Amino acid sequence: MDADDSETDDITESSKPDDFEETTQSDLMASTDEQATDGTESADELDPVSDPNATRRNTEPAPTTESSEEQSSAPEAGEPSSPDGKESSSLDTSTPSSTDDDEQVSLDGEASPAPDGDGSQSIEDMLLEFEEQEGLIRDRSLLDPNHVVEEDRIVGRDRQLQEVTKMLRVALGDNRPPNLFLYGPSGTGKSLITKAVCKNISQICSSRDIRFGTVEVNCQDLDTLGIAVYELGRRAADEACVDIEVPKHGVATKEKWDELYRIVNENFDSVVFVLDELDMLVGRRDKQDPAFSRLLYQLSRAGANDEMTAHISVVAISNDTKMMELVGSRALSSFTPEDVHFDDYDANQLQSILRRRQDAFHEDVLDDGVISLAAAFAAQTHGDARKAIDLIRVAGELAEREGDSRVRERHVRAAQDKVEKNRVLEVVRGISTQKKLCLYATAAVATETDDETARSTTGYRVYQFLTDSIDADQYHQETYVNKMKEMTTYSLVDFERRSHGPSSGMFLEFQFGERPRTILETLREDSRLEMVAAEEVQSVVRAQVRNEA
């Protein structure tokens, strides 16, 4: 059975080299008035790749406490403002405890029946009351980014749609389509195009008595190769309306492969395996090649070895443009995909996407600026159509809960805060404490720079301060940089190698896919990070940012 691939932080690293100069907490808090006046950069601006050894200290979890920073309601810099220039006002939640008519007044000012004698409505009464209320959203499926929409709702992807259709169409003649590698930023239509094309192929094949199937898995939450193979078998069984006959755990991976082959051979003439976010399937670290490389090799070789009699095509989808560089030579020679690149949507394309889905709402319930504002927010974060659709959906849900008759710009702004925080929560929930410390330090630096970027050298010094403050294990700069690089797989962080002259050396400059302040607020919900006062961190960061200027 495959071992779990979870990351641990209690592996002992070797001790520091004799010449390692440790930055103390008092050094970090030092005033910048004592900077050298010769105009040269600090020695800390040298190449971030340092001695891999690290200092280690034993740490114990701190008692859990709960608090969060107060969020500002003002729009971020560069954010589109409301046409009338007015800020949204919060709801007045003060209501009278009773009225002369023994009626309660709801938040929107409408009278509602008095509760039962025990002071509460029954669940059935509440459900029926909510059902009678006329909502703003007519068809919620159109506001699901994973929903396969009609072809006329697909915007700005004519070239990619034509290429994928042209290459997969050979399945209509009961032939094997080529393998594909679709790459580009998150939310740029890779999965949508693939699903739409395969759905149409399936409909035509059904009329020609060709047993065509699409087996799709998202690899983000799959830990090992064995789990991935089982999931493929389960999805293939679901597509064929049969049962899978091996358990998820307790059997060798080869038995899972054999079961997948059996299901495919008995039920399909042609199958397209869609492996979404494939680069996330890393697997066990004791293997020479990552799990996604071994999966590609086995699937692409299955047809050649007659283990699968059906025609097999693999569509690998990734946000990482360099994923294929990590594929082993054997897998690369057998997989040999056709590449299709997906670039960012611009604000106009995002507006078109939302306008072609606005019939998800009842007629004339969206304020004029709602779609353009949602598109502008999404365009600020790599042109992500998923985020644009999520924003408009959450804005509609917030308006419904308030009992408002329209979706307004203030609902979109509130949705922006909620969607961003939910996305960050989704990422940070599963990462180690060390990665949280690295991410927190880097985001703290980005909040204090004009362009919301952070140098790796500065981020590392703040990381040192944090680990000193909570008595946590402290890694050397190379490990810090590597952990930040790993965060790029979540589309939360990106980086570029920079140099500001011969005296500054090389460093990495990190940019964030979400607002750095949102990342800080989310991470501070961790009890250990909450131990360090936000004002103290801010003081350290400002001193370090001044030093790098």
C-alpha positions as CSV (number, residue, x, y, z in Angstrom):
1,M,0.0,0.0,0.0
2,D,1.3,3.5,-0.9
3,A,2.7,5.6,2.0
4,D,1.1,8.9,2.8
5,D,2.9,11.9,1.4
6,S,2.2,14.4,4.1
7,E,4.8,17.0,4.9
8,T,6.4,17.0,8.3
9,D,8.4,19.7,10.1
10,D,10.2,17.6,12.7
11,I,13.0,16.2,10.6
12,T,16.3,17.2,12.2
13,E,18.6,19.2,10.0
14,S,22.4,19.5,10.5
15,S,23.8,22.2,12.7
16,K,24.9,25.6,11.5
17,P,28.3,26.1,9.8
18,D,30.8,28.0,11.9
19,D,30.7,31.1,9.6
20,F,26.9,31.4,9.7
21,E,25.9,34.8,11.0
22,E,22.6,34.7,12.8
23,T,20.3,37.7,12.7
24,T,19.0,38.4,16.2
25,Q,15.6,39.8,17.1
26,S,17.2,43.0,18.4
27,D,19.0,43.4,15.1
28,L,15.7,43.2,13.2
29,M,14.1,45.9,15.4
30,A,17.1,48.2,15.0
31,S,16.4,51.7,13.6
32,T,17.4,52.5,10.1
33,D,19.0,55.7,11.2
34,E,22.2,53.7,11.7
35,Q,22.4,52.6,8.0
36,A,25.8,53.0,6.3
37,T,26.0,56.1,4.2
38,D,28.2,54.7,1.4
39,G,25.1,53.9,-0.7
40,T,25.9,50.1,-1.0
41,E,23.3,47.5,-0.3
42,S,23.4,45.3,2.8
43,A,25.2,42.0,2.6
44,D,21.9,40.3,3.3
45,E,20.9,41.2,-0.3
46,L,23.2,38.5,-1.7
47,D,22.0,35.4,-3.4
48,P,19.2,33.8,-1.4
49,V,20.7,30.3,-1.9
50,S,22.6,29.9,1.4
51,D,24.0,27.0,3.3
52,P,21.2,24.3,3.5
53,N,21.9,23.6,7.1
54,A,19.4,25.0,9.6
55,T,19.1,25.8,13.3
56,R,16.5,23.7,15.1
57,R,14.6,24.3,18.3
58,N,11.9,22.2,20.0
59,T,8.5,23.8,19.9
60,E,5.3,23.1,21.6
61,P,1.8,24.2,20.4
62,A,0.5,27.3,22.2
63,P,-3.0,27.4,23.7
64,T,-5.6,28.1,21.1
65,T,-7.1,31.6,21.1
66,E,-9.3,33.1,18.5
67,S,-9.2,36.7,17.1
68,S,-8.9,38.4,13.8
69,E,-7.7,41.7,12.5
70,E,-10.4,44.3,11.8
71,Q,-10.9,44.5,8.0
72,S,-11.1,47.9,6.3
73,S,-14.1,48.6,4.3
74,A,-12.4,51.1,2.0
75,P,-11.7,49.9,-1.6
76,E,-8.1,48.9,-2.4
77,A,-5.9,51.1,-4.5
78,G,-6.7,50.6,-8.2
79,E,-10.1,49.2,-7.4
80,P,-13.0,50.6,-9.5
81,S,-15.2,52.8,-7.5
82,S,-19.0,53.1,-7.5
83,P,-20.3,55.5,-10.1
84,D,-22.1,57.6,-7.5
85,G,-19.0,57.6,-5.2
86,K,-21.0,56.5,-2.2
87,E,-19.9,53.8,0.2
88,S,-22.3,51.1,1.2
89,S,-23.8,51.4,4.6
90,S,-24.0,48.5,7.0
91,L,-27.4,47.2,8.0
92,D,-28.9,48.4,11.3
93,T,-29.4,45.2,13.3
94,S,-31.1,46.9,16.2
95,T,-34.7,45.8,16.3
96,P,-37.3,46.3,19.0
97,S,-37.9,43.3,21.2
98,S,-41.7,43.6,20.7
99,T,-44.3,45.9,19.1
100,D,-47.8,46.8,20.0
101,D,-49.1,44.3,17.5
102,D,-47.0,41.4,19.0
103,E,-45.2,41.3,15.7
104,Q,-41.4,41.2,15.1
105,V,-39.7,43.5,12.7
106,S,-37.2,41.9,10.4
107,L,-33.9,43.5,9.3
108,D,-35.5,44.9,6.1
109,G,-38.2,46.5,8.0
110,E,-41.0,44.1,7.1
111,A,-43.3,42.8,9.8
112,S,-43.2,39.0,10.4
113,P,-45.5,36.8,12.5
114,A,-44.6,36.5,16.2
115,P,-42.8,33.3,17.1
116,D,-44.4,30.4,19.0
117,G,-44.7,30.6,22.7
118,D,-41.2,29.1,23.2
119,G,-39.6,32.0,21.2
120,S,-38.6,30.1,18.0
121,Q,-40.0,29.0,14.7
122,S,-40.0,25.3,13.7
123,I,-37.6,24.2,11.0
124,E,-40.5,23.4,8.8
125,D,-42.0,26.9,9.2
126,M,-38.7,28.5,8.4
127,L,-38.2,26.4,5.3
128,L,-41.7,27.2,4.0
129,E,-41.2,30.9,4.8
130,F,-37.9,30.9,2.8
131,E,-39.5,29.0,0.0
132,E,-42.2,31.7,-0.4
133,Q,-39.6,34.4,-0.6
134,E,-38.8,35.3,-4.2
135,G,-35.1,35.0,-4.8
136,L,-32.9,36.9,-7.2
137,I,-31.1,33.8,-8.8
138,R,-33.2,31.9,-11.3
139,D,-30.7,29.2,-12.5
140,R,-27.8,28.5,-10.1
141,S,-26.1,26.0,-12.4
142,L,-25.0,28.9,-14.7
143,L,-23.2,30.4,-11.7
144,D,-21.2,27.2,-11.1
145,P,-17.7,27.5,-12.8
146,N,-17.6,23.7,-13.3
147,H,-20.9,23.6,-15.1
148,V,-20.5,22.7,-18.8
149,V,-22.3,25.5,-20.6
150,E,-23.5,25.7,-24.2
151,E,-21.0,26.6,-26.9
152,D,-22.4,30.1,-27.4
153,R,-21.5,31.0,-23.7
154,I,-17.8,30.2,-24.3
155,V,-16.0,33.5,-24.8
156,G,-12.5,34.4,-26.0
157,R,-11.3,30.9,-26.6
158,D,-12.0,30.3,-30.3
159,R,-8.5,29.2,-31.1
160,Q,-8.2,26.8,-28.2
161,L,-11.7,25.4,-28.8
162,Q,-10.8,24.7,-32.5
163,E,-7.5,23.1,-31.6
164,V,-8.9,20.7,-29.0
165,T,-11.9,19.8,-31.2
166,K,-9.7,19.1,-34.2
167,M,-7.5,16.8,-32.2
168,L,-10.1,14.9,-30.3
169,R,-12.6,14.5,-33.2
170,V,-10.8,11.3,-34.4
171,A,-12.7,9.5,-31.7
172,L,-15.8,9.9,-33.9
173,G,-14.2,7.4,-36.4
174,D,-13.5,4.9,-33.6
175,N,-9.8,5.9,-33.7
176,R,-7.4,6.9,-30.9
177,P,-7.1,10.7,-30.4
178,P,-3.6,12.2,-29.6
179,N,-2.6,13.0,-26.1
180,L,-2.9,16.7,-25.1
181,F,-1.2,19.0,-22.6
182,L,-3.3,22.1,-21.8
183,Y,-1.5,24.7,-19.7
184,G,-2.1,28.3,-18.5
185,P,-3.3,30.2,-15.4
186,S,-6.2,29.1,-13.3
187,G,-9.7,30.0,-14.5
188,T,-8.7,30.4,-18.2
189,G,-11.0,27.8,-19.7
190,K,-8.9,24.7,-19.9
191,S,-11.3,22.4,-18.1
192,L,-14.4,24.1,-19.6
193,I,-13.2,23.6,-23.2
194,T,-12.2,20.0,-22.6
195,K,-15.5,19.1,-21.0
196,A,-17.5,20.9,-23.7
197,V,-15.7,19.1,-26.6
198,C,-15.9,15.6,-24.9
199,K,-19.6,16.2,-24.2
200,N,-20.3,16.8,-27.8
201,I,-18.2,13.8,-28.9
202,S,-20.1,11.6,-26.5
203,Q,-23.4,12.6,-28.0
204,I,-22.3,12.0,-31.6
205,C,-20.7,8.6,-30.7
206,S,-23.8,7.5,-28.9
207,S,-25.8,7.9,-32.2
208,R,-23.1,5.8,-34.0
209,D,-23.0,3.0,-31.4
210,I,-19.5,3.9,-30.4
211,R,-19.0,3.5,-26.6
212,F,-17.1,6.7,-25.8
213,G,-16.3,7.7,-22.2
214,T,-14.8,10.7,-20.4
215,V,-13.0,9.9,-17.2
216,E,-12.1,13.1,-15.3
217,V,-10.3,13.5,-12.0
218,N,-8.9,16.5,-10.2
219,C,-5.5,15.6,-8.8
220,Q,-5.2,18.3,-6.2
221,D,-6.4,16.2,-3.3
222,L,-4.8,12.8,-4.5
223,D,-1.9,11.9,-2.3
224,T,-0.3,9.0,-4.0
225,L,-0.2,7.1,-7.3
226,G,-2.3,4.3,-5.8
227,I,-5.1,6.6,-4.8
228,A,-5.0,8.3,-8.2
229,V,-5.4,4.9,-10.0
230,Y,-8.2,3.9,-7.7
231,E,-10.0,7.2,-8.4
232,L,-9.7,6.7,-12.2
233,G,-11.2,3.3,-11.8
234,R,-14.0,4.6,-9.7
235,R,-14.8,7.4,-12.1
236,A,-14.6,4.9,-15.1
237,A,-17.1,2.6,-13.2
238,D,-19.4,5.6,-12.6
239,E,-19.3,6.5,-16.3
240,A,-20.1,2.9,-17.3
241,C,-22.7,2.5,-14.5
242,V,-21.0,-0.5,-13.0
243,D,-19.3,-1.2,-9.7
244,I,-15.6,-1.1,-8.9
245,E,-14.4,-4.3,-7.4
246,V,-11.3,-3.3,-5.5
247,P,-11.1,-1.3,-2.3
248,K,-9.4,2.1,-2.0
249,H,-6.9,0.9,0.6
250,G,-5.3,-2.4,1.5
251,V,-4.4,-3.7,-2.0
252,A,-1.4,-3.2,-4.2
253,T,-1.4,-0.5,-6.9
254,K,-1.1,-3.2,-9.6
255,E,-4.5,-4.6,-8.6
256,K,-6.0,-1.2,-9.0
257,W,-4.5,-0.9,-12.4
258,D,-5.8,-4.3,-13.4
259,E,-9.3,-3.3,-12.2
260,L,-9.1,0.0,-14.2
261,Y,-8.1,-2.0,-17.4
262,R,-11.0,-4.4,-16.8
263,I,-13.6,-1.7,-16.5
264,V,-12.4,0.2,-19.6
265,N,-12.0,-2.9,-21.8
266,E,-15.5,-4.3,-20.9
267,N,-17.4,-1.0,-21.2
268,F,-15.7,1.3,-23.7
269,D,-14.4,1.5,-27.3
270,S,-12.7,4.8,-26.7
271,V,-11.9,6.8,-23.5
272,V,-10.4,10.2,-22.8
273,F,-8.7,10.5,-19.4
274,V,-8.8,14.1,-18.2
275,L,-6.3,14.8,-15.5
276,D,-6.9,18.2,-14.1
277,E,-4.3,20.0,-12.0
278,L,-2.0,17.1,-12.7
279,D,1.1,18.8,-11.4
280,M,-0.4,18.6,-7.8
281,L,0.0,14.7,-7.9
282,V,3.5,14.6,-6.5
283,G,3.3,11.3,-4.6
284,R,6.0,9.7,-2.5
285,R,9.3,11.5,-2.2
286,D,11.4,8.3,-2.2
287,K,10.6,7.8,-5.9
288,Q,12.8,9.1,-8.6
289,D,10.0,10.5,-10.7
290,P,6.9,12.4,-9.4
291,A,3.6,10.4,-9.3
292,F,2.1,12.3,-12.2
293,S,5.1,11.2,-14.4
294,R,4.5,7.6,-13.5
295,L,0.8,7.9,-14.1
296,L,1.3,9.4,-17.6
297,Y,3.8,6.7,-18.4
298,Q,1.5,3.8,-17.4
299,L,-1.6,5.3,-19.1
300,S,0.1,6.1,-22.4
301,R,1.8,2.7,-22.5
302,A,-1.4,0.7,-21.6
303,G,-2.6,0.7,-25.2
304,A,0.7,-0.3,-26.7
305,N,1.0,-3.2,-24.3
306,D,-2.5,-4.4,-25.1
307,E,-3.5,-4.0,-21.5
308,M,-6.3,-1.8,-22.7
309,T,-8.1,-2.8,-25.9
310,A,-10.0,0.5,-26.0
311,H,-8.5,3.6,-27.7
312,I,-6.9,5.7,-24.9
313,S,-6.2,9.4,-24.9
314,V,-4.8,11.5,-22.0
315,V,-5.5,15.2,-21.6
316,A,-3.2,16.6,-18.9
317,I,-4.2,20.0,-17.5
318,S,-1.9,22.2,-15.4
319,N,-1.4,25.8,-14.2
320,D,2.3,25.1,-14.2
321,T,3.8,25.9,-17.7
322,K,7.0,24.0,-16.7
323,M,5.3,20.8,-15.6
324,M,6.5,18.8,-18.6
325,E,10.1,19.5,-17.6
326,L,9.5,17.4,-14.5
327,V,8.2,14.4,-16.5
328,G,10.6,11.5,-16.7
329,S,12.2,10.6,-20.0
330,R,10.4,7.3,-20.3
331,A,7.0,9.0,-19.7
332,L,7.8,11.8,-22.0
333,S,8.7,9.5,-24.9
334,S,5.5,7.6,-24.6
335,F,3.1,10.5,-23.7
336,T,4.3,12.9,-26.5
337,P,1.3,15.4,-26.2
338,E,0.1,18.2,-28.4
339,D,0.4,21.5,-26.5
340,V,-2.4,24.0,-26.2
341,H,-1.7,27.3,-24.3
342,F,-4.4,29.3,-22.5
343,D,-3.6,32.9,-21.7
344,D,-5.3,35.3,-19.2
345,Y,-8.7,36.7,-19.9
346,D,-8.8,40.5,-20.0
347,A,-11.5,42.6,-18.3
348,N,-13.6,42.9,-21.5
349,Q,-13.6,39.2,-22.0
350,L,-14.6,38.6,-18.4
351,Q,-17.4,41.1,-18.8
352,S,-18.6,39.1,-21.9
353,I,-18.4,35.9,-19.9
354,L,-20.6,37.3,-17.1
355,R,-23.1,38.9,-19.5
356,R,-23.7,35.6,-21.2
357,R,-24.5,34.1,-17.8
358,Q,-26.6,37.0,-16.4
359,D,-29.8,35.1,-17.3
360,A,-28.9,33.1,-14.2
361,F,-30.6,35.9,-12.4
362,H,-34.2,37.1,-12.8
363,E,-34.7,39.9,-15.2
364,D,-33.6,43.4,-14.2
365,V,-32.2,42.6,-10.8
366,L,-28.5,43.5,-11.5
367,D,-27.5,47.1,-11.0
368,D,-25.7,48.6,-14.0
369,G,-22.2,48.5,-12.5
370,V,-22.3,45.0,-11.0
371,I,-20.9,43.0,-14.0
372,S,-18.2,45.5,-14.8
373,L,-17.0,45.7,-11.2
374,A,-16.9,41.9,-10.8
375,A,-14.9,41.6,-14.1
376,A,-12.5,44.3,-12.9
377,F,-11.8,42.5,-9.6
378,A,-11.2,39.2,-11.4
379,A,-9.0,40.9,-14.0
380,Q,-6.7,42.1,-11.2
381,T,-6.0,38.5,-10.2
382,H,-4.7,37.0,-13.5
383,G,-7.9,37.2,-15.5
384,D,-9.6,34.3,-13.7
385,A,-13.0,33.5,-15.1
386,R,-13.8,31.2,-12.1
387,K,-13.3,34.1,-9.7
388,A,-15.5,36.4,-11.8
389,I,-18.3,33.8,-11.8
390,D,-17.9,33.1,-8.1
391,L,-18.0,36.9,-7.4
392,I,-21.3,37.4,-9.2
393,R,-22.8,34.3,-7.5
394,V,-21.7,35.2,-4.0
395,A,-22.9,38.8,-4.5
396,G,-26.4,37.5,-5.5
397,E,-26.5,35.2,-2.5
398,L,-25.5,38.1,-0.1
399,A,-28.3,40.2,-1.6
400,E,-30.8,37.4,-1.2
401,R,-29.9,36.9,2.5
402,E,-30.3,40.7,3.1
403,G,-33.7,40.6,1.5
404,D,-32.6,43.2,-1.1
405,S,-34.6,43.4,-4.3
406,R,-31.4,44.0,-6.4
407,V,-27.8,42.9,-6.6
408,R,-25.7,46.1,-6.0
409,E,-22.1,47.1,-6.2
410,R,-21.7,46.9,-2.5
411,H,-22.7,43.2,-2.7
412,V,-19.9,42.7,-5.2
413,R,-17.4,44.4,-2.9
414,A,-18.5,42.2,0.1
415,A,-18.3,39.2,-2.2
416,Q,-14.7,40.1,-3.2
417,D,-13.6,40.0,0.5
418,K,-15.4,36.7,1.1
419,V,-14.2,34.9,-2.1
420,E,-10.6,36.0,-1.5
421,K,-10.6,34.8,2.1
422,N,-12.3,31.5,1.2
423,R,-9.7,30.8,-1.5
424,V,-6.8,31.6,0.8
425,L,-8.4,29.4,3.5
426,E,-8.6,26.6,1.0
427,V,-4.9,26.8,0.4
428,V,-3.5,27.4,3.9
429,R,-5.7,24.9,5.6
430,G,-3.6,22.0,4.4
431,I,-0.1,23.5,4.6
432,S,2.5,23.0,7.3
433,T,3.3,25.5,10.1
434,Q,6.7,26.2,8.4
435,K,5.0,27.2,5.1
436,K,2.6,29.4,7.0
437,L,5.4,31.2,8.7
438,C,7.2,31.7,5.3
439,L,4.0,32.9,3.6
440,Y,3.1,35.2,6.5
441,A,6.5,36.8,6.6
442,T,6.5,37.4,2.8
443,A,2.9,38.7,2.7
444,A,3.7,41.1,5.6
445,V,6.6,42.5,3.5
446,A,4.3,42.9,0.5
447,T,1.7,44.9,2.4
448,E,4.4,47.6,3.1
449,T,5.7,48.0,-0.5
450,D,4.1,50.2,-3.1
451,D,3.7,47.4,-5.7
452,E,2.8,44.7,-3.2
453,T,5.8,42.6,-3.9
454,A,8.4,41.2,-1.5
455,R,12.1,40.4,-1.9
456,S,13.1,37.0,-0.7
457,T,16.0,38.5,1.3
458,T,13.6,40.8,3.2
459,G,11.0,38.1,3.7
460,Y,13.6,35.8,5.2
461,R,14.6,38.3,7.8
462,V,11.0,38.7,8.8
463,Y,10.6,34.9,8.9
464,Q,13.6,34.8,11.3
465,F,11.8,37.3,13.6
466,L,8.6,35.2,13.5
467,T,10.4,32.0,14.4
468,D,12.3,33.7,17.2
469,S,9.1,35.2,18.5
470,I,7.2,31.9,18.8
471,D,10.2,29.7,19.5
472,A,9.7,27.7,16.3
473,D,12.2,25.7,14.3
474,Q,14.2,28.0,12.0
475,Y,15.4,27.0,8.6
476,H,18.1,28.6,6.5
477,Q,17.4,30.9,3.6
478,E,17.6,28.3,0.9
479,T,14.8,26.3,2.6
480,Y,12.7,29.4,3.1
481,V,13.0,30.2,-0.7
482,N,12.2,26.6,-1.7
483,K,9.1,26.6,0.5
484,M,7.9,29.8,-1.0
485,K,8.5,28.4,-4.5
486,E,6.3,25.4,-3.6
487,M,3.5,27.9,-2.9
488,T,3.4,28.7,-6.6
489,T,1.6,25.4,-7.3
490,Y,-1.4,26.9,-5.6
491,S,-1.5,29.9,-7.9
492,L,-1.2,32.0,-4.7
493,V,2.4,33.3,-5.3
494,D,4.5,33.9,-8.3
495,F,8.2,35.0,-8.4
496,E,10.9,36.5,-10.7
497,R,14.6,36.5,-10.2
498,R,15.9,40.1,-9.8
499,S,19.0,42.2,-9.2
500,H,19.3,45.9,-8.4
501,G,22.9,46.4,-9.5
502,P,26.2,44.6,-8.9
503,S,26.3,45.4,-5.2
504,S,22.9,44.0,-4.4
505,G,23.3,40.4,-5.6
506,M,20.5,38.3,-6.9
507,F,17.2,37.7,-5.1
508,L,13.7,36.5,-5.8
509,E,10.8,38.9,-6.0
510,F,7.5,37.4,-4.9
511,Q,4.1,38.6,-6.2
512,F,0.7,37.5,-4.8
513,G,-2.4,36.2,-6.6
514,E,-4.6,37.6,-3.8
515,R,-4.3,40.7,-1.7
516,P,-1.4,40.2,0.8
517,R,-3.5,41.7,3.5
518,T,-6.2,39.1,3.0
519,I,-3.5,36.4,3.3
520,L,-2.3,37.9,6.6
521,E,-5.8,38.1,8.1
522,T,-6.4,34.5,7.2
523,L,-3.1,33.2,8.5
524,R,-3.6,35.0,11.8
525,E,-6.4,32.7,12.6
526,D,-3.7,30.1,13.4
527,S,-3.2,30.3,17.1
528,R,0.6,30.3,16.9
529,L,0.8,33.3,14.5
530,E,-1.7,35.1,16.7
531,M,0.9,35.0,19.5
532,V,2.9,37.7,17.7
533,A,1.3,41.2,17.9
534,A,0.5,42.4,14.4
535,E,1.8,45.9,15.3
536,E,5.2,44.4,16.3
537,V,5.4,42.5,13.0
538,Q,4.5,45.6,11.1
539,S,7.3,47.6,12.9
540,V,9.9,45.0,12.0
541,V,8.7,44.9,8.3
542,R,8.9,48.6,7.9
543,A,12.4,48.7,9.3
544,Q,13.5,46.0,6.9
545,V,11.8,47.6,3.9
546,R,13.5,50.9,4.7
547,N,16.8,49.1,4.8
548,E,16.4,47.7,1.3
549,A,15.5,51.0,-0.2
